[in-house]
Amino acid sequence: MTYILGISALYHDSAAALLHDGNLVAAAQEERFTRNKHDASYPEHAVKYVLDAAGITLADVDHVAFYDKPFLKFERLLETYLATVPRGFSSFRVAMPIWLKEKLFLKRLLLDELKKLDPDFDLDRLLFAEHHISHAASAFYPSPYDEAIVLTVDGVGEWATTTLGIGRGNSLEIVKEIHFPHSLGLLYSAFTHYTGFKVNSGEYKVMGLAPYGEPKFKDLILDKLVDLKEDGSFRLDQTYFNYAAGLTMTNQAFADLFGEPHREADKDQLTQFHMDVAASVQAVTEEIVLRMTRAAAKEYGIPNLCMAGGVALNCVANGKILRDGAFENLWVQPAAGDAGGAVGAAYAAWHQELEQPRPSRTTDQMQGSYLGPVHDTTSIQADLDRLGAKYEILTQDEMIEQTAQAIANGKAIGWFQGRMEFGPRALGGRSILGDPRSESMQKTLNLKVKYRESFRPFAPSILREDVSDWFDLSDDSPYMLIVADVVESKRKDMTEAEQALFGIEKLNVPRSGIPAVTHVDYSARVQTVHEDTNPLYHRLISRFKELTGCPIVVNTSFNVRGEPIVCTPEDAFRCFMGTELDVLSIGNLILRKPEQDPALQEDYTTKYELD
């Protein structure tokens, strides 16, 4: 028996993952335990969790694999600062103390932390994978394909920002790379910064804002900022950016090019201009990745594509890749960002370092991404009793029935069931649910539950067997990483006056019979729910379908803006009491808001830093 512990840490989204004889046992992000969103610290709690989940100690682990090579990253930083003297000095001055304190000596830091759990742990058991190898391994090895093209696209690892690899059996070879400072991820983050959102978390908002605008600046971006080749390779004109040498993403030349200053989120309103900018960078991103995927399919003739890296979370682009048809099959790692690097590092160690074979398979190995902690009824009751909660104990059938009825009656539901999800998406383990037929549900959940911008879209969770009846999609999308259009028969025709609306005015116009999950361009970020990976969630939606004829529920993550997804029953109850959620379904227990002690209510509107 061989155990491999994978770790990602000290940049953003720290996490731990555990393999047992090549099978993924558990994985979790540190933020879920510390309640610090995008926690970058050493994942002490996540490591403890994955070991506990397997019933082992660190002494039982054969190798620990880290997802990055810090010395290569340090080399890139030094060369960048030297190449941009004197402009790079301010960034150098900020970064160096952090590197000299911990990152440059990361091997020692890891060793010290691991020795706390196993005093006999030594360096011979510690392995390091390059950043994009970790991403690529996380995409290919858990995928259902024996052979695949592997595309990784993010901000930057050590030097690489984009890689193209070939996976066959247990081998994975990177055949092409694009290097820093030329980065699609950093280009998208530059526009995230310019439109007033937070880099490394606000990119979702830019993608969500894009359908409200027109890509008026696409040609300007491709003319001035991006030198794009037919095969998808590109270079960025660094005279418009500041991320290589300075402390911000863009500079004055960037603002002058687009004609407006950088938006200050706490001062400046979102305007049609910002929506058009978002639409433009989204269109450029799609153009670049489609050129990459078409060229790769033509050159290598392999029908399967696997993807990871932060840009692989751009589900609009993913949907267009799938519909483009250059590849027959697409699989995206659900934890495509740095957290998933922990999974990839462990798989790389197993298949590449230890040269273990990769068995042929027809399904992926992420287990629906339900890899986090689970809480039984006894522990849930104990936590809720300690917190003073009032609840009703039901059979599982009764819990399903009452929850489905509450959704059908327009209630906002906190749903805490089974194992917690790994990755940024709630997939029916730690979710907030609602009725997609409601014309007010999107606004209600955004403003009264999530405490976030009204334009932010919600996802439909739909029974896999019904997906093609409602969406232009015939493929699986279990990880909510594919955007597809609502089928014509489910759409609502718009009046001339409605068609003439601009920007955010479009928000309140129902586009279909499921307006709460239909975006302004008739699209939706689809999650297909499979009976074999989440039978309880499948049963709930099936019962809702029996009650309403609709095989879909609204699904968003169980948290408020700026808060990590809830991990424990206590997290769930506090979020329930701090928002306008109506019902909490947790295990076989039901909690109703009117029955709770008003003194237990919390103010969640300012509890977490805005994302």
C-alpha positions in Angstrom: 0.0 0.0 0.0 1.4 3.4 -1.0 0.1 6.7 0.2 1.1 10.0 -1.5 0.2 13.4 0.0 -0.1 16.3 -2.4 0.3 19.9 -1.1 -0.2 23.3 -2.7 0.6 26.3 -0.6 2.0 29.8 -0.1 0.7 31.5 -3.2 -3.1 31.3 -3.1 -5.7 28.6 -2.5 -3.6 26.2 -0.4 -4.9 22.6 -0.3 -4.0 19.0 0.4 -4.9 15.8 -1.4 -4.2 12.1 -0.6 -3.8 9.2 -3.0 -3.9 5.5 -1.9 -2.4 3.2 -4.5 -3.2 5.8 -7.1 -6.8 6.3 -6.0 -7.9 9.7 -4.8 -9.1 9.4 -1.1 -9.7 13.0 0.0 -8.9 16.6 -0.9 -9.7 19.9 0.7 -8.8 23.6 0.6 -7.3 25.2 3.7 -9.8 28.2 3.4 -12.7 25.9 4.4 -11.2 25.2 7.8 -9.7 28.6 8.6 -12.6 30.6 7.1 -10.1 32.9 5.3 -11.0 32.9 1.7 -8.2 31.9 -0.7 -6.0 31.1 2.3 -2.4 30.8 1.1 -0.9 29.5 4.3 0.6 26.1 4.8 -2.5 23.8 4.8 -2.2 22.4 8.3 -5.9 21.7 8.7 -6.4 20.3 5.2 -3.4 17.9 5.7 -4.9 16.7 9.0 -8.3 16.2 7.4 -7.0 14.1 4.4 -4.9 11.9 6.8 -7.9 11.5 9.1 -10.2 10.6 6.2 -7.9 7.7 5.3 -7.4 6.7 9.0 -3.6 7.1 8.8 -0.9 9.3 10.1 1.9 11.0 8.2 4.2 8.1 9.2 2.2 6.0 6.9 2.7 8.3 3.9 5.4 7.2 1.5 5.9 10.6 -0.3 4.8 14.2 0.0 4.6 16.0 -3.3 4.6 19.8 -3.6 3.0 21.4 -6.6 5.6 24.0 -7.4 9.4 24.5 -7.8 10.1 27.7 -5.7 13.7 28.1 -6.9 12.6 28.3 -10.5 9.9 30.9 -9.6 12.5 32.9 -7.7 14.8 32.8 -10.7 11.9 34.2 -12.8 11.3 37.0 -10.3 15.0 38.0 -10.2 15.3 38.0 -14.0 12.1 40.1 -14.3 13.3 42.7 -11.8 16.7 42.9 -13.4 15.2 43.3 -16.8 12.9 46.2 -15.6 15.4 48.2 -13.5 14.6 50.7 -12.1 10.8 50.3 -12.7 10.9 46.9 -11.0 12.4 48.1 -7.7 9.1 48.8 -5.9 7.8 45.3 -6.6 11.2 43.9 -5.7 11.2 45.7 -2.4 7.8 44.3 -1.5 8.4 40.7 -2.7 11.9 40.0 -1.4 11.2 40.1 2.4 8.5 37.5 1.9 10.7 35.3 -0.3 13.7 35.6 2.1 11.5 34.8 5.1 9.6 31.8 3.8 9.2 31.0 0.1 12.9 30.7 -0.8 13.4 28.3 2.1 10.1 26.5 1.4 11.8 23.1 1.6 12.8 23.8 5.2 9.3 25.2 6.0 7.7 22.1 4.7 10.1 19.8 6.5 9.4 21.7 9.8 5.7 21.4 9.4 5.7 17.8 8.4 8.0 16.9 11.3 5.3 18.1 13.6 3.2 15.2 12.4 6.0 12.7 12.0 9.3 13.5 13.8 11.1 10.9 11.5 10.0 12.6 8.3 13.0 13.3 6.0 13.8 15.0 2.8 14.0 11.7 0.8 10.2 11.5 1.1 9.6 15.1 -0.3 9.1 15.6 -4.0 8.6 18.8 -6.1 6.7 19.1 -9.4 6.7 22.0 -11.7 3.6 24.2 -11.4 2.2 23.4 -14.9 3.1 19.7 -14.6 0.9 19.7 -11.5 -1.9 21.4 -13.4 -1.5 19.1 -16.4 -1.4 16.0 -14.2 -4.5 17.1 -12.4 -6.2 17.4 -15.7 -5.1 14.2 -17.4 -4.6 11.5 -14.8 -8.0 11.7 -13.1 -9.7 12.1 -16.5 -11.6 9.3 -18.2 -9.3 9.2 -21.3 -6.4 6.9 -22.0 -5.0 9.5 -24.4 -5.6 13.2 -24.5 -4.3 16.7 -25.4 -3.7 18.5 -22.1 -4.0 22.3 -22.1 -3.1 24.4 -19.0 -3.7 28.1 -19.0 -3.3 30.4 -15.9 -1.5 33.5 -14.7 2.0 32.1 -14.2 3.8 29.3 -12.5 7.5 29.2 -12.5 8.0 30.5 -16.1 5.2 28.9 -18.0 1.8 30.6 -18.4 0.3 28.2 -21.0 1.4 24.6 -21.8 0.3 22.0 -24.3 0.9 18.4 -23.3 0.2 14.9 -24.6 -1.0 12.3 -22.1 -0.8 8.6 -23.0 -1.3 6.0 -20.3 0.9 7.0 -17.4 3.1 9.3 -19.5 2.6 13.1 -19.7 4.8 15.2 -21.9 4.7 19.0 -22.2 5.4 19.8 -25.9 4.7 23.5 -26.1 4.9 26.5 -23.7 4.2 30.2 -23.5 6.3 32.0 -20.9 5.9 35.0 -18.6 5.2 37.9 -19.0 2.9 36.7 -21.9 -0.1 35.3 -20.1 -3.8 34.9 -20.9 -4.6 34.6 -17.2 -2.8 37.8 -16.4 -4.4 39.6 -19.4 -7.9 38.6 -17.9 -6.7 39.6 -14.5 -5.6 43.0 -15.8 -9.1 43.7 -17.0 -10.5 42.4 -13.7 -8.4 45.0 -12.0 -9.3 47.7 -14.5 -13.0 47.2 -14.1 -12.7 47.4 -10.3 -12.8 43.8 -9.2 -10.3 41.9 -7.1 -7.6 40.0 -8.9 -7.7 36.2 -8.3 -11.3 36.2 -7.2 -13.2 38.8 -9.3 -12.5 37.1 -12.7 -15.9 35.3 -12.3 -17.5 38.7 -12.1 -16.0 39.9 -15.4 -17.3 36.7 -17.0 -20.7 37.2 -15.5 -20.8 40.9 -16.5 -19.8 40.2 -20.1 -23.2 39.3 -21.5 -24.5 42.7 -20.5 -22.1 44.4 -22.9 -20.9 44.4 -26.5 -17.3 43.4 -27.4 -16.6 46.9 -28.8 -13.0 46.8 -27.8 -12.1 43.3 -29.1 -10.3 44.7 -32.1 -8.5 47.3 -30.1 -7.2 44.7 -27.7 -6.0 42.4 -30.5 -4.5 45.4 -32.3 -2.7 47.1 -29.4 -2.4 44.6 -26.5 -2.2 41.1 -27.9 -0.1 39.9 -30.9 -2.1 36.7 -31.6 -1.0 34.1 -34.1 -3.1 31.6 -36.0 -2.1 28.7 -33.7 -3.2 30.6 -30.5 0.3 31.6 -29.5 0.5 35.2 -28.5 2.6 38.0 -27.0 1.4 40.9 -24.8 2.7 44.5 -25.3 4.2 45.2 -21.9 4.0 49.0 -22.3 0.4 48.8 -21.2 0.9 46.5 -18.2 2.5 46.9 -14.8 2.4 43.4 -13.3 5.9 42.5 -14.3 7.7 45.5 -12.7 5.1 47.2 -10.5 2.5 46.7 -7.9 -0.6 47.0 -10.1 -1.9 45.1 -13.1 -2.2 48.0 -15.5 -0.7 51.5 -16.0 -1.8 54.9 -17.3 -1.1 53.9 -20.9 -3.7 51.1 -20.5 -6.3 53.6 -19.2 -5.5 56.1 -21.9 -6.0 53.4 -24.5 -9.5 52.7 -23.4 -10.4 56.3 -22.6 -11.4 55.9 -18.9 -9.5 55.6 -15.6 -9.3 52.4 -13.6 -12.7 51.9 -11.7 -12.5 52.3 -7.9 -15.0 49.6 -6.7 -16.0 51.6 -3.5 -16.5 54.9 -5.4 -17.4 54.3 -9.1 -20.6 52.7 -10.4 -20.5 50.0 -13.0 -21.5 51.5 -16.4 -22.1 50.3 -19.9 -18.5 51.0 -20.6 -17.3 48.4 -18.0 -19.8 45.9 -19.4 -18.4 46.4 -22.9 -14.9 46.1 -21.6 -15.8 42.8 -19.9 -17.5 41.5 -23.1 -14.4 42.5 -25.1 -11.8 40.7 -22.9 -14.1 37.6 -22.7 -14.4 37.6 -26.5 -10.6 37.9 -26.9 -10.1 35.0 -24.4 -12.5 32.8 -26.3 -10.7 33.7 -29.6 -7.3 32.8 -28.1 -8.3 29.4 -26.6 -10.3 28.4 -29.7 -7.3 29.0 -31.9 -5.2 27.0 -29.5 -7.6 24.0 -29.4 -8.2 24.0 -33.1 -4.5 24.1 -33.9 -3.8 21.3 -31.3 -6.6 19.1 -32.6 -5.3 19.5 -36.2 -1.7 18.9 -35.4 -2.0 15.8 -33.1 -5.3 14.2 -34.2 -6.3 13.2 -30.7 -10.0 13.4 -30.0 -9.9 14.1 -26.3 -9.0 17.4 -24.5 -8.2 17.9 -20.8 -7.8 21.3 -19.2 -6.7 22.9 -16.0 -5.3 26.2 -14.7 -7.3 29.2 -13.6 -8.5 30.1 -17.1 -10.0 26.6 -17.4 -12.6 27.8 -15.0 -13.9 30.2 -17.7 -17.0 28.0 -18.4 -18.2 30.3 -21.2 -15.0 29.6 -23.1 -15.3 25.9 -22.3 -18.8 25.7 -23.7 -17.5 27.3 -26.9 -14.6 24.8 -27.1 -17.1 21.9 -26.8 -19.5 23.3 -29.4 -16.7 24.1 -31.7 -16.2 20.4 -32.3 -12.4 20.3 -32.8 -12.4 17.8 -30.0 -15.0 15.1 -29.5 -14.6 15.1 -25.7 -13.7 17.7 -23.1 -12.8 17.1 -19.5 -11.9 20.0 -17.1 -10.4 19.5 -13.7 -13.1 20.8 -11.3 -10.4 22.3 -9.0 -8.6 23.8 -12.0 -6.9 26.5 -10.0 -3.9 26.2 -7.6 -5.8 24.1 -5.1 -6.0 21.4 -7.8 -2.2 21.5 -8.0 -2.2 19.3 -4.8 -4.1 16.6 -6.7 -1.8 17.0 -9.7 1.4 16.8 -7.7 0.3 13.6 -6.0 -0.7 12.0 -9.4 2.6 13.1 -11.0 4.5 11.5 -8.2 2.5 8.3 -8.5 2.6 7.9 -12.3 5.9 9.7 -13.2 8.2 9.5 -10.2 7.1 6.0 -9.2 6.2 4.9 -12.8 3.0 3.3 -11.7 0.6 2.2 -14.5 -2.6 4.0 -15.2 -5.5 1.6 -15.5 -7.9 2.1 -18.5 -11.1 3.7 -17.3 -14.4 5.1 -18.7 -15.3 7.5 -15.9 -13.2 10.2 -14.2 -11.6 9.7 -10.8 -12.8 12.9 -9.0 -15.8 11.2 -7.6 -18.0 14.1 -8.4 -15.5 16.3 -6.5 -17.1 15.1 -3.2 -13.8 14.7 -1.5 -14.2 16.8 1.7 -15.4 16.2 5.2 -18.7 14.5 6.0 -20.7 14.8 9.2 -23.1 12.2 10.6 -26.4 12.9 12.2 -25.0 12.5 15.8 -22.3 15.1 15.3 -24.7 17.5 13.5 -27.1 17.3 16.4 -24.4 17.9 18.9 -23.2 21.0 17.1 -26.7 22.4 16.7 -27.6 21.7 20.3 -24.4 23.5 21.4 -25.4 26.5 19.3 -29.0 26.6 20.6 -30.6 25.7 17.3 -34.2 24.5 17.0 -34.6 21.6 14.5 -36.9 18.8 13.5 -35.5 15.2 13.2 -36.9 13.5 10.1 -36.4 10.3 8.1 -34.4 10.9 4.9 -37.6 10.5 2.8 -39.3 13.1 4.9 -36.3 15.5 4.7 -36.4 15.2 0.9 -40.1 15.7 0.7 -40.1 18.8 3.0 -37.1 20.3 1.2 -38.6 19.8 -2.3 -41.9 21.3 -1.1 -40.1 24.3 0.4 -38.2 25.0 -2.9 -41.5 24.7 -4.8 -43.0 27.2 -2.4 -40.4 29.8 -3.3 -38.2 29.4 -0.2 -34.4 29.9 -0.2 -32.8 26.7 1.2 -29.4 25.9 2.8 -28.5 22.4 1.7 -25.7 20.7 3.8 -25.4 17.0 2.8 -22.7 14.4 2.4 -19.1 15.2 1.6 -18.0 18.8 1.0 -16.9 19.6 -2.5 -13.3 20.2 -3.6 -12.8 23.2 -5.8 -14.6 26.5 -6.2 -18.0 25.2 -7.1 -20.8 24.0 -4.8 -22.2 20.9 -6.5 -25.0 19.8 -4.2 -23.1 19.1 -1.0 -22.8 22.6 0.4 -25.3 24.6 -1.7 -28.0 27.2 -1.5 -31.0 26.1 -3.5 -34.1 27.8 -5.0 -36.8 27.6 -7.6 -35.5 28.4 -11.1 -39.1 29.3 -12.3 -39.2 32.3 -9.9 -38.7 35.7 -11.6 -37.5 37.2 -8.3 -35.2 34.3 -7.1 -32.0 35.6 -8.7 -32.3 39.1 -7.2 -33.5 37.6 -3.8 -30.5 35.3 -3.5 -28.0 37.9 -4.6 -29.1 40.8 -2.5 -30.7 39.1 0.6 -28.7 35.9 0.9 -25.3 36.3 -0.9 -25.0 40.0 -0.3 -23.4 40.6 -3.7 -24.0 42.4 -7.0 -27.4 41.8 -8.5 -26.0 40.8 -11.9 -24.2 37.7 -10.7 -25.7 34.6 -12.4 -26.8 31.4 -10.8 -26.4 27.9 -12.0 -29.0 25.3 -12.8 -28.6 21.8 -11.4 -30.5 19.5 -13.7 -31.0 15.8 -13.8 -28.6 14.3 -16.3 -31.3 12.4 -18.1 -33.2 15.7 -18.8 -30.4 18.0 -19.8 -31.0 18.0 -23.6 -34.7 18.8 -23.1 -33.8 22.1 -21.5 -30.3 23.1 -22.8 -28.3 22.8 -26.1 -26.1 20.2 -24.4 -25.9 16.5 -24.8 -22.7 16.0 -22.8 -22.1 15.5 -19.1 -21.3 18.7 -17.1 -21.1 17.4 -13.5 -18.7 20.1 -12.4 -20.6 23.2 -13.5 -17.8 24.1 -16.0 -19.8 24.3 -19.3 -22.1 27.1 -20.4 -24.9 26.1 -22.7 -27.9 27.9 -24.2 -31.5 27.3 -23.1 -33.3 25.4 -25.9 -35.5 27.5 -28.2 -38.7 25.8 -26.9 -38.1 27.0 -23.4 -37.3 30.6 -24.2 -39.6 33.6 -24.0 -39.9 36.1 -26.8 -38.9 39.6 -25.8 -40.9 42.7 -26.7 -39.4 45.5 -28.9 -39.1 47.6 -25.7 -37.3 44.8 -23.9 -34.9 44.2 -26.8 -34.0 47.9 -26.7 -32.8 47.8 -23.1 -29.1 48.2 -22.4 -26.7 46.9 -19.8 -28.0 46.0 -16.3 -31.6 47.0 -17.4 -31.7 43.7 -19.1 -31.5 41.8 -15.8 -35.1 41.8 -14.8 -36.5 40.7 -18.2 -37.4 36.9 -18.0 -35.7 35.1 -20.8 -37.2 31.6 -20.3 -39.4 29.5 -18.1 -36.5 29.2 -15.8 -35.5 32.9 -15.4 -33.5 32.5 -12.2 -30.8 30.6 -14.1 -31.1 32.0 -17.6 -28.6 34.7 -18.3 -29.3 37.7 -20.5 -27.9 36.0 -23.6 -30.1 32.9 -23.0 -27.1 30.9 -21.6 -26.7 29.0 -18.3 -23.8 27.5 -16.4 -25.1 23.9 -16.3 -24.5 21.2 -13.7 -25.7 17.8 -14.7 -26.6 15.8 -11.5 -25.9 12.1 -11.7 -27.5 9.4 -9.5 -24.3 7.4 -9.1 -22.2 10.3 -7.7 -24.8 12.2 -5.6 -27.9 10.1 -5.1 -29.4 12.3 -2.4 -29.2 15.5 -4.5 -30.6 13.5 -7.5 -33.5 12.3 -5.4 -34.3 15.9 -4.2 -34.4 17.3 -7.8 -36.4 14.2 -8.9 -39.0 15.0 -6.2 -39.0 18.7 -7.2 -39.7 17.6 -10.8 -42.6 15.4 -9.6 -44.1 18.4 -7.8 -43.5 21.0 -10.5 -42.6 19.3 -13.8 -39.3 21.1 -13.7 -36.1 18.9 -13.3 -34.0 21.8 -12.2 -33.1 23.7 -9.1 -31.1 26.9 -8.6 -27.7 26.1 -7.2 -25.2 28.5 -5.7 -22.5 28.0 -3.1 -23.5 28.0 0.6 -21.8 31.1 1.7 -22.0 34.9 1.5 -19.9 37.2 -0.6 -16.3 37.0 0.6 -16.8 33.9 2.8 -15.5 30.4 2.0 -18.1 27.8 1.3 -19.3 26.4 4.6 -17.5 23.3 6.0 -19.0 22.4 9.3 -22.6 22.3 10.8 -21.6 25.4 12.8 -20.6 27.3 9.7 -23.9 26.3 8.1 -26.0 27.4 11.0 -24.2 30.7 11.4 -24.6 31.5 7.7 -28.3 30.4 7.9 -28.8 32.8 10.8 -26.8 35.6 9.2 -28.8 35.7 6.0 -32.4 35.6 4.8 -32.3 31.9 4.1 -35.7 30.4 5.0 -34.8 26.7 5.6 -31.7 24.7 6.5 -31.7 21.0 5.4 -28.7 19.5 7.2 -28.4 15.7 7.3 -31.9 14.5 8.2 -32.6 17.6 10.2 -34.8 20.6 9.1 -34.4 24.1 10.6 -36.9 26.8 9.8 -36.0 30.5 10.4 -39.1 31.6 12.3 -38.5 28.8 14.9 -35.0 30.0 15.8 -34.1 32.3 18.7 -33.9 35.9 17.3 -30.9 36.5 19.6 -28.9 34.0 17.5 -29.1 36.1 14.4 -25.9 37.5 13.1 -25.1 40.4 10.8 -23.4 38.8 7.8 -23.5 41.9 5.6 -20.2 43.1 6.9 -18.7 39.9 8.4 -16.4 39.1 5.5 -14.2 41.2 3.3 -15.7 41.7 -0.1 -14.3 39.6 -2.9 
